Amino acid sequence: MLLTSMLAGFALLPVSGLPAAAQAVTEDEEAAKQDGAVALGTIILQGGGTPAPYAGGQVATGSAVGLLGNKDVLDTPYSTVAYTEDFVQNREAQDVGAVIGATDPSVYVPNKRNIFETYTIRGFSGSADDLTFGGLIGMAPNMRGTTEMAERVEVLKGPSTFLYGMPPGGSVGGAVALQPKRAGDEPLTRLTSTYSSDSLYGIHADIGRRFGANKEWGIRVNAVSRDGDTAVDGEKHGMNMGALALDWRGERARVSLDYYNIREKMRGINYFGVSAGAAVTVLPEPRDGSNTLAAPWSFNTNSTETVLLRSEIDLTDSITAWAAYGHKSGGYDALITSSQITSNAGALSVSGVRSQRQGSQNSGEVGVRGSFVTGSVGHDWVVTATSYDSSNTFKDRRFAVSSVTNIQNPDWGPAPDLTAYNASGPTSIMDLKLASLGLSDTLKFMDDRLQVTLGLRYQTVKSASTAISATGVHTPGARYDSSKTSPAIAFVWKASEQLSFYGNYIEGLSAGQAAPATAVNAGEVLPPYQTRQVEIGAKWDLGRLTTTVALFQIEKPSAYLDPVTLIYGTFGEQRNRGIELNAFGEVQDGLRLIGGVSYTDAKVTKASTAATTGKTAAGTPAFMAKLGVEYDLPSLPGLTLNANVNHTGKRYANNTNTLSLPSFTVLDIGARYETEVRGNPLTLRATVQNVTNEAYWAGGSLAGGYGAPRTVLLSASVDF
C-alpha cells in the first residue's frame, strides 16, 4: 500500500508550473553559429570538470559518455545517470551498490555488502572488475567499489563496447564509472564520523585546496578508517583508505594525477550464499537478515594500490588531444564458506574454499577529438585507442568441512586444516590483454536539433591460462586470440529545448570460450560473443523535474555443446526486452524525488534443452519500483526528512522455472539536520534501513543470501 501510494503521488505531481529548462545556448555558442562555425554540444562544468548538479542536487545535468566525452542528458543518445557527491553522502552509502541500486529500477544489487560486489543492469550481471575509475577500465578498487574518493558515480545502461572498449569481465548490461574527486575553487576541510549497527565506527577526512594566481593547482586528500561489527551476527568489516588527487588546469591544457591505497578486512562475510541441490524442489523461507550464511572462520583481506595520470591539451580552438595511463596492483586472501542445501528439509552440506589472488593491471588510452563543418552539417569527431593488460596468480583449493547441518540452525563445524595449503604454491596464472581502436562522428543537422552518431570500435582480445602442479610444473592451458569490429549508430532529435527523443544500436563484447575435450571441435576458441541492443526513448526536462522513458531489447549469445552433433558453438541466446520510466529533480522548493519503475521480460530464446528454451531467465525480476523522497521541513529550517522504498518482484531461481523467490519491499527512512557550530557548518544524518526488518532472499538465487537486516546509520560532518 505504501509503495502504491508513493508511486501514485509521483505520477500526479503538478508540473505545469515548473520553470523552463536551463538548457539555453550560451552567448558564445550563438555567436559561433552566426559566424558559420560549429559549437560543440557543451554543458556547464564545475570547477572539477564535471557537469553541474541538476535541480535538487542528487544527480548531474550530464555525465561522461566514453569516447563521446561529457554530454548533457538531453543530448545523450543513451540512458545515463550521474549521482552526485551530495547524493552519496546523504544516503550514507559506503559502496557502489548502495548508490546505483537505491533508486534506479534498472539496477538490481543482490547483496549490499559482499566480498565481491556484483549487480545487474537490465537483467545482465556485472561486477566490480568492470568498473572504470578516472575514465580507465580496470582501475577501480579490487573486488568492491568505494565511494569516499568519488565525486560522481555514473551509470550507462546497455552494452558499452563502442563507448569504452570491451570490459575485462565481459559485462554487457551497462557500465559503471567512478569519477575521482577534484579540489573545488572554495577551500574544503571536512571531517565525518560514521556509525552503522551493530558497532561499525568510522572516520573520514576530506581536504581540498587550490593554489596559484588563477587557482590552477589543486589538491584533494581523502582518508577513511572504519572497523567493527555489522548488523549481521558474527560479521565484521574493516577498511582503511587513503586517496590523493592532484590537478593543474591551464588556459589550454589540463593534467591530473590520482593515487589511492585501500585495504579491507572482513570476517564472517557471505560470498557464495547457498546453492540448491538437485533433490531440492521447495526453497526454504528466508530468515531475518541478522542471521549469517557464513562460518565464523571465514575471512577475506582485499588490497588495492593504484596510480593514474591523465593529461589533455587543446591543440586548436576545435581540436583536443588526451592521454591517460593507470597502474593497479593488489589482490585478495580469503577463506570462504560454500554450502549446499541437499533436501527439502533444509539439510546443509558445508565446505570451504581457500583462495588467494595477486596481480597487476595496466590500462591506457590516447585520443583526439574535434569539430568541423561541411556545408550546413556540423561534425564532432573522435579517434581513440585503448589498451589493458592484466596478469593474476591464483592459489585455490576446496576443503571438506566435517559438518552436515540444517539451514534453519546451522553448525558450521571447525575451520578446515590449512597446513597443506599454506605449504603449497600457486595453482594457476591468468593473463588478459585487450586493445581497441574507436572512431566516431556525430553529425549535426538543423541547428543541432538532429544529431546522428556513427561509430565503430575494433577490439582485440588475448588471454592465456597456465596450470601449476603441486611440484611447480607449469602447463599451458587455454589460449585465446581473437578480434571483432563492433559498430554503433545513435540519434537524438530535440523536438524542443526541453524535449528530446533518442535511439541507438550498440553492441557488447565478451570473450569467447574454448570447446571442451568432449566436443568434436575440442580446443577451438570461439570468437567474442556479440551482444546487441536496440533502444528508443524520450527525455523531458521541465526545468526542475526530468522524466525519461526507454524501451530496449538486448540479445546476448552463449555457447553450449550440441547434444546431437557434439559441436561446441555459439548456439544459445538470452533476450531481454523491457521498459523503464524514471524521474528526478525538485518538484517544488524543498521537495525532491528520484526513482522509477521497470518491467523486464527476460527470455531464454535458444538453449541446449527444450526444458529451458522459452523460459524466463533465472535471477531477473520482471518488475521493480523504487522511489526516494526528501522534504525540507518548513517549520524547522535545516531539517530534512527522507524515505526510500524499493520493491523487487519475483525471480526464478533456476532456468526451468520450477523454483522461484518471492517479491519483497524494503523501506528506509531518515533525516538530516544542517546547522552551524561556532560558525562551522555541521550536518547530522540518521537513517534506518529496512525499517520493518523484512526477511527476504536478496539475490536472483540463493547465492545472494539473506537480505540486509534492519540497520541504523548515523553520521556527523563538520566543515572547518
N, C-alpha and C positions, 0 to 999 in steps of 0.2 A: 504493500500500500504506500509506504514512504517513497519507494522508487517511482511508482506511478505518479504520485502527486508532484514530485520534483520535476519529472520529465514533462508532465503536463504544463506546469508553470513555466518551464523552459520554453516550450513551444508557443505559449501565449504571451510572452513578453512583448510589451509595446516597443516598436522600433521606428514608427513613423516620425517621432520627434527627434531622432538622433541626428547629430550634425553630419555634414557631408564628409566623405572620406578625405583623409590627409594624404592625398596622392598627387598633389599639384606638381606640375612641372616647374623646375627652378628657372629663374631668370636666365641663367647661363645656358640651360638646355634650350629654352625658347629662342634665345639669340642665335644659338648654333643652328637651329632648324631654319631660321630666317636667312642665314648665310649659306644655306645649302649643305652644311656639314651634318654629320651623323653624331648624335649624342647617345652614349651607351645608356642602357636602362638601369641607371644607378638608383640607389636608395640612400637614405640618411644613415651615416655611420657614426657611432660613438667614438670617443677618444681611443678606445682599444681596437677600433677597426671592425666592430661587429654592428649589425643592423640595430637601430634603436628599438626600445621596447614599444609594443603596441599598447593601446588603451588598457589600463588595468595592470600593466607591468608583468603579467605572468608569462607571456610569450613575446617573441620579437616580430617586427614588421617584415622580416625576411630571414634568410639563412644562406649559408654556403651550400652550393649545389654542385659539388665535384668540380669538374673542369670548367663548368659554366660560371664559376665564381659566385659572389654574393648576389642574390636576386630577391626582389620584393615578392611577397606572397602572391599577389595578383599577376605578376609577370613570370611565375614559375609554372611550367607545364607538368608538374608532378605534385603529389600530395606530400607536403612537408610541414613540420612544426619545429620551432626552436624555443626550448624552455629557458627562461632567464635565470640569472643567479638569484634574484628575489624569489622566484617560484621554488627553487631548490631549497633555499634557506627556510622559507615559511612552511614548507612541508616537512622540514627537519629530515630530509632524505639524505642518507649516507651512502647509498649505492645507486647505480644507474637504473636498475629495475624499479626502484621506488619512485623514480622520476617519470620514466617513459610509460610505466604501467598504471599510473594513478588515474589519469583522466582520458586516455586515448582508447576508444573502443576497438581499434585495430590491433592493439598490442596486448599480449597475454603473457604475464610473468608467472611461471608455475611455482616458483619458490622465491620468497623475498630475500632470504639470507642463506646462501648455499656456498659450498666450497668453490663451485664453478657456476658462474652466473649465466643463465640461459633465458631466452624469451622467444616468443613467436610474434611475427608480424604478418598479417593477412594469412594466417594459418600455416606458415612455414617457419621452421626453427632457425634461430641464430644464437650466437654466444659471444662472450667477452673476447674471444680470439679475433673476431671480425670488427671490433670497434676501431675507429680511427681517432687519432689524437693529433691535433695541430695540422690536420689535413693529410696525414700519412697513415696508411693501413698498417696495422700490426704494432703501433707504438703506444697503445693504451696498456694499462697495467695487466699483468698476467692474471688469468682466472676470473677476476672480478674488477668492475669499474668502480672508481671512487669519485665523489662529486666535489670535494673541497678545493680541488685545484682547477675546476672547470668554470668558465664564465658562462658557457652555454652548453646545453645538451640538445643535440639536433637529431631529428628522425626524418628519414626519407622512406616512404612506403613503396614497396615494389622492388624488383630487381634493379641493380645499380652498376653493372659491369661497365657500361658506356661512360658513366659519370666518374667512377672511382677506380676502375680496374677490378679484376676478379679478387674477391676477398679470400684470405688463406683457408678459412673454414668452409667456404662454399655457400654462405648464406645467400638466399635468393628472395626472401620475403621483404627485406628492407635493409637500410643501412643506418647505423647509429654513430654519431660523431661527437667527440668531446672537443670543445674549443678552449684552449688554455686561457687563464686569467691574464690580463694586462693591467698595468698601472693606469689609473684614470688621471684626469687633469687635477682633480682635488686630492689632497693627501688623505690616506686612509690608515688608521691604526685600530683594528677591531679585534676584540677578544671575546670568544664564545665558549661558554661552558655548556655541556650537554649531559643529559641523564636519560637512560632507557631502562625500563623494568626488565629484570628484577634489580640488578645493580651494575649496569654498564655505564660508567662515567667517562667523560671525555673533555678535552680542551682543544680549542682551535684558535690559532693566531693568524691573522690576515693583515699584512702590512704592504702598502703601496705608496710610491713616491715618484714624482717626475722632476727632472733637473734640466738645466740649460736655459738659455735666453728665451727659447721658444718651446720649452718643455720637451725637447727632442729625446732626452734619455729617460727611460722608465725602468723601475724595478718593482717586482711584486713577489712577496715571500708568503708562503702558506706552510704552516706546521701544525700537525694534528697528532694527538696521542689519546687513545681510549682503550679501556680494558675493563672486563668484568663479566658477570653472568647475564645472559639474556633471559627472556620470559619463558624459554623452553627449558624444562628440567635437565640439569646436567650439561647445558650448553654454555660455552664460554667463547668470547670473542675479544681479541686484542688487535690493535692496529696502530702503527707509527708511520707517519708520512711527512716528508719534507719536500717542498717544491719551490724552485726559483725560476722566475720568468724575467728576462732582460729584453729590452727592445730599444731600438733607435729609429726615429722617423724623421727623415729629411724632406726637403722640398720635392725630390724626385726619386727617392729610394727609401726602403724600409728594411730593417734587419731585426730578427728576434732569435733568442736563444732560450730554450726551455730545458730544465733539468728536474727530475724528481726521483725520489727513492722511497719505496713502500715496503713494509714488512708486516704481514698479517699472521697472527697465531690463533688457531681455532681448536677447540676441544669439544667432543660430543656433537659435532656438526653433521647433519644429514647430507648425503650426496646422492646415493642410488635410491633412497627411499626403500620401497619394497617392490618386488615383482610378483606376478600371479602365475603359479604353475599350471600345467596343462589340465590337472584334475579340478581346478577351481572354476565353478560355474556361478557362484554367488560371491560378490565382493563384500568385504566386511564394512560395517558402518565406521565412519571416521570418528576418531576420538578428539577430545579437547586438544587444541594445538600446543598446550604446555607439555603434553606427553611427547617423548622423544622416539625417534626411529633409528637412533644411532647409539652404539655401545659407548659406555663411558671411557673405554680405552681408545676410541677413535680420535684422530687428530689430523691437523694439516697446518703446515707452515708455508707461506707463499711470499715470495720476494720479487721485486722488480726494480731495476735501475735503468733509467732512460735519459738520453740527451738528444735534443732535436734542434737543428739550426735551419732557419729559413731566411731568405732574402729575396727582395724584388726591386726592380728598377724600371722607371718609366723611360723607355728609350726615346720616345717622342710623345707628343700630346695624345696620340691614339694607339700606341703600342707599349705594352708592358711585358717584361720577361721576369721569370721567377725560377728559383731552385730551392730545394729542401732536402735535407738528409737527416735520418734518425738512426740511432743505435740503441738496442734494448738488450739487456741480459737479465737472467734470473731463472726461476723455476719454482717447484714445489716439492714438499716432502710430506707424504701422507700415509696414514693407515685408516682405511675406510671400511665401514660396515656395509656388507652386502647380504641381503636377506630375501628369502622367497617364501610366499605363502603356498603351502602344499596341499591344503584341503579346505573345504567349505567351512570347517570348524575353526579355521584360523591358525592351524599348525604352522609354525615358523621355523625354517631352517636357516641357520646363521653361518656366514663365512666372513673372512676379512681379506681385503686387498691392500697389499703394501705397494706403494708406488712412489717413485721419485722421478723428477724431470729437471734437467739443467740444460740451458742452451742460450743462444743469442739470435737476434733478428736485426737485419739491416733493411731500411726502407728509404726510397728516394724518389724524387720527382723533379723534372725540369719542364718548363713550358714557356710559351709566349702567346699572348692574346692581343687582339687589336680590332680596329674597325675601319671600314672604308665604304664608299658609295659607288654603285653602278646605276646610273640614271636616277630613277626615283626610289631605288631599293637600297636600303642600308644593310651592311653585313657586320656582324660581330663574330669573329673567327678565333679559334683556339687550336693550338697544336701542343700536345703534351706527351711525355714519355715517363713511365713509372717502372720501378724495379723493387723487388722484395725477395730476400733470401733468408731462410731460417734453417738452423741446424739444432736438433734436440737429441740428447742422450737420455734413454729411459732405463729404469730398473724396476721391473714389475713382477709380482708374484702373488698368487691367490693362496690363502691358507684356510684349512678347515678349522672350525671352532666347535668345541665339544658342547654344543647347545642345540637341542630341538625343543622349542618352546612355543608359546602362543602369542599372537599379536596383541591380544587384549591385556596381557600381563607378562611382557617379555622378560626373560632372563638371558642376558647376552653372553653369559659364560665368560671364562677367563680370556685375557688377551692372548693371541697366538704367540708361540715361541718364535722369535725373530733372529735367533742365533745364526742359523744358516744364511738367512737373508743378509744380515749385517756383514757376514764374511765373504759374500759373493760380490761379483762385479756387475756392470751394466748388462742389460739383456737385449737392447736394440738401439739403433740410431735412425733418425728420420731427417731427411733433407728435403727442402722445398725451395724452388726458385720460380718466381713469377716475373714476367716482364710484359710491358704493353706499350702500344703507341695509339694515342687517341686524337681524332680530328673532329672538329665541329664548326658549323657555320649556322648562325641564326640570321635568317633573312627577315627584314622588317619592311612591311608594306603599309600604305595608307596612314602615314604619320605614326607609325609604330603600333597601330591598333591591331594589326595582324602580324604575328611573329611565328615563323616556321623554323624549327631547328632540325638540321640534318647532321648526322654524325656516324662514326663507327670507331670501334676500338679493336685493334689486332692484339690478341692475347696469346702468350706462350706459357706453358706450364711444364715444369720439370720436377720430378720427385724421385726419390730413391730411398729404399729401406735396407737396413743391414741387421741381420740377426747375430747375436753374440752368444756363444755357448758358455757353459759353466767353466770351461777351460780357457776361455778367452778367444776362441776361434771366430773370426768374422766371416759370415756367409752372406753374400749379396742376395737381397730379396727382390721384390717387385721394382721394376724401373719404369718410369713414365716420362714421355717426352712428346708433347702434342701442342697444337695451336688451333686457334679458332678466331674468326672475324665476327664481331658482334655489332650489327647495325642498329641504328636508333632513329626515330623520327618523332617529333613532337610539335604541337602548335598551341598558341594562345590567341584567342580572339577577345579583345577588350571591347565589349559592347558599349561600355561607358567607363568613366574613371573609377566607378565603384563596382562594376560587374565584369567578370571575365569568365570565358569558357575555355577549357583546355582538353587536350587529348594526347596520348603518347603510345608508342610501341617501343618497348625496351626489353633487353634480354639480360639474363643472369647466367653465369658460367660456374660449373662445379667440375672438379677433376673427375675424369672417367676412372673406372676400376679395371683391374686385370681379371681375366677369365680364370675361374678356379681350375684345379687339376682334374676335376670330374667332367669338364666341358671338352667337346671335340676341338674347340679353339683355345685350349688351355694356354695361359700366358699372354694371350692377345690383350693389348691395352686399348680400351675403348676411348674414342675422342671425348673431349669435355662435353658434359651434359648441358644442353642449351635450353634454359627456362625462358618462356616467352610470356610477356604481359601486354595486354591491351587495356587501356584505361581512358575513360572520359569523365569530365567533371565540370563543376562550376564553383566560383568563389565570389561571394557578395560581401563587400566591405561597406558597412553603414557608418563608418567613422569611429564608432566606439564598440561596435559589435561586428564580428566577421563570422559568416556561416559558410560552410563548404559542403559539397556533396560529391561523392566519387563512386563510379561503378567500374569494376575491374574484373578481368579474367586472367588467371595465371596458370600456365600449363608447365608442370615440372616433370621431365622424364626420369626414369630409373631403370636399372638393369636387373635382369634375373636370368636364370638358367632355364631355357625352354625345356619342359619335361618330355617333349616328343623328340625334338631334333638334337637335344643336348648341346645346343649352341647358346653361349652366353652373349647377350646383346642388350641393347637399349630398347626393350620391348614394353616396359611399364610406364605408367603415367598417372599423375595426380592432377586434377583440375579444380582449382578454387575459383568460384565466382562469388562476388559479393557487392554490397552497397554500404557506404559509410556516410554518416551525417555528423558533422562536428560544428561546434560554435565556441567562440572565445571572445572575451572583451569585458568592458564595463558598461552594463546596460543603462545605468544611471549613476550619478555620483554616489560612491560608496558601496555599490553592489556589483560584484564581479563574478563571472562564471566561466567555466571551461568544462567541456565534456561532449558527449555524443552517444550515438548508438550505431551498431554494425550488425549486419547479417552476412554470414559466410556459408556458402554451400560447397563443402569440400568433398569431392568425389574421387574414388579410385577408378579411373576410366579404363585402365588396362592393367592386368595383373596376371600372375602365373597360374592362378586357380579361379574357378568360377565362384568359389565361396567368398572371395573378396572383391571380384570385379563388380563395379556399380555400387559398392557400399560407401558409406561415409568414412572419410579418412579418420583414423584414430587420433584423439588428442585435440581436435579442433572444436571449440564451442561454436555452435551455429549462431547464437545471439549473445551479444554483450552490450551493456549500457553502463555508462559512467557519467558522473556529474560532480563537479566541485564548485562550491559556492562560498563566497566571502562577503561579509556585510560589516561595514563600519558603523558602529552604534552611535547615532547622533547625540544621544543623551549623555554619552561619556566619550568625549574626543580622545582618540588614541587607542580605543578598544575595538578590535575586530573579531567577530565570530566567524567560524568556518565549519563546513561539513563536506564530506566526500562520500559518495555512495558508489559501490562497484558491484554490478550484477553480472555473473558469468553463467551462461547456460549449460545444459547437459553436454557431456563429452563422452564419446565412445572410447573404451579402454583397450579395444582390440579391433583389428581390421575386419573381422567377421561380424562386428556389431552385436555380439551376444552379451557383452559386458559393458556397462556404462556407469559413469559417475554423475550424481545428481547436480542440479544447478545450486548456486549459493549466492547470497548477497551479504556484503560486508559494509558496515557503516563506520566511518571515522568522524569524530567531532573534535573541535579545538578552539583555541582563542589565542590572540596575541595582544600585547599592550605596549604601545610606544610612548615613551616619556623621556625626561631628562633628569640626570642626577648631577648636580653641580655643573651644569652646562654641558654635560656629556650625554649624547643620545644613548638611550637604553631601550632594548626590545626584549620583552619576555614572551616566550611561546610555550604553549601546552597543548598536547594532542593525545587523544585516546583512540588508538586504532582498534578496530573490531570491538566496538563498544558492547555488543551483545554476546561476545565470546562465541561466535558462530563456529561450530565444528564442521570442517569440510576437507575433502581431498583437494589439494591445491593444484595439482598438475593435470595434464591430459591423460595421465595414467597414474598408477600408484607410485611411480617413481618420483612424482612431485612431493610425496609425503603429506603430512598434515598441514593444513593452513596455519598461518601465524595466529597465536592466541591474542587475547586482549593485552595490549601493550601501551604503557604510558610513556610518552616522550616529553621531556622538558628541556628548555634551553634558555640561556640569557646571553644577549650580545650587547656589548658596550663599546662605543667608539670614543677614542681618546684624542 
